[in-house]
Amino acid sequence: MKALVTGGGGFLGSAIVKRLIARGDSVVIFNRGNYPALEELGARAIVGDLADRGAVKAACEGMDAVFHAGAKAGFWGPWEDYYSANVRGTENVIAGCIEHRVPRLIYTSSPSVVCGEEYEKNADESAPYPEKYLCNYSWTKAIAEKMVLDANGKEGLSTVALRPHLIWGPGDNHLIPRVVESARKGKLRIVGNGRNRVDVTYIDNAADAHILAESALKPGAACAGSAYFITQGEPVYLWDFINTILEGVGVARLSKKIAYHRAYALGGAFEFLYRVFRFSGEPRMTRFLATQLSSDHYFNISRARRDLGYEVKVSTEEGLARLVESMKVTK
């Protein structure tokens, strides 16, 4: 088939692209930059901005499926930046799919769309969207997810939203490297009591879920118009997980702690200062980050197993071994 992958040069997007090419599909990637390695594999690249409706709609022409993995991630930044990429960008993708009669749209969402000031334990897809969000990423991803699901059935378009949580593995140039670098510089502290359990998702499993969703997606299918949590299927103790990685790459284990309420208060203070004085970069702590790092939040993946045939092929233990080995090689 012919497939468009927005954000195809990113960590998850490139893993999806490689799977599509491996099975013989014709792939176009839509990104703000160039990715020669993917072009060498056979992908055709379009350089553009998700906020550019004309460019996005043109990229959708002739496609059998669109994987919309492009987004602005992170826990801090101006509302307009997040809204432009995540909401307007998704509006443009939907418009392109409808105009060019693309039959399938697979959207990469986030479990944070159902996490407000309180976090979920073993939540399933019936969990409601909260009334208030602690960061613009979660808020704009929730708006976009609703639009994608509402578009199901319009002009023959079938849609599905996947919510992979904390994607990690070899090739990650964002999440784990930042954690390791902060720990190496002595800037990282355990937030809370250090025994909070969270879900994580190994990169191969996250990419597999997207391929499975595309294969299952058709008018009237159980997954059409639905959202699905994607994880390893077994939560980890977050700080044990982080310490395992740190030990593997030769960085001292974390032991110093900061109480959640103190971290939350510091996060609120940092947010205020950054808004008032318009500092560049990201605060060391925000209320969202304090909550993420200290709370239990894990999700039930029974529906993904049932409707998509999703199974965890790479265990957390095996994934950690692969990650640590890859970080040793690139160190």
NORZI-V287366 format. One record per run of one state. SS is the DSSP state (hx for helix, st for strand, lp for the rest). FROM is the first residue (numbers start at 1). TO is the last residue. Records with the same first field share a line. If there is no record, write none. Layout:
SS->FROM-TO + FROM-TO
This chain:
lp->1-1 + 7-10 + 23-25 + 32-35 + 42-43 + 48-52 + 61-64 + 69-78 + 100-103 + 109-110 + 115-120 + 124-135 + 151-153 + 157-157 + 165-166 + 169-174 + 185-189 + 192-196 + 199-200 + 217-225 + 231-235 + 249-256 + 259-259 + 278-286 + 295-296 + 300-301 + 309-315 + 331-331
st->2-6 + 26-31 + 44-47 + 65-68 + 104-108 + 121-123 + 158-164 + 167-168 + 190-191 + 197-198 + 201-202 + 226-230 + 236-237 + 257-258 + 297-299
hx->11-22 + 36-41 + 53-60 + 79-99 + 111-114 + 136-150 + 154-156 + 175-184 + 203-216 + 238-248 + 260-277 + 287-294 + 302-308 + 316-330
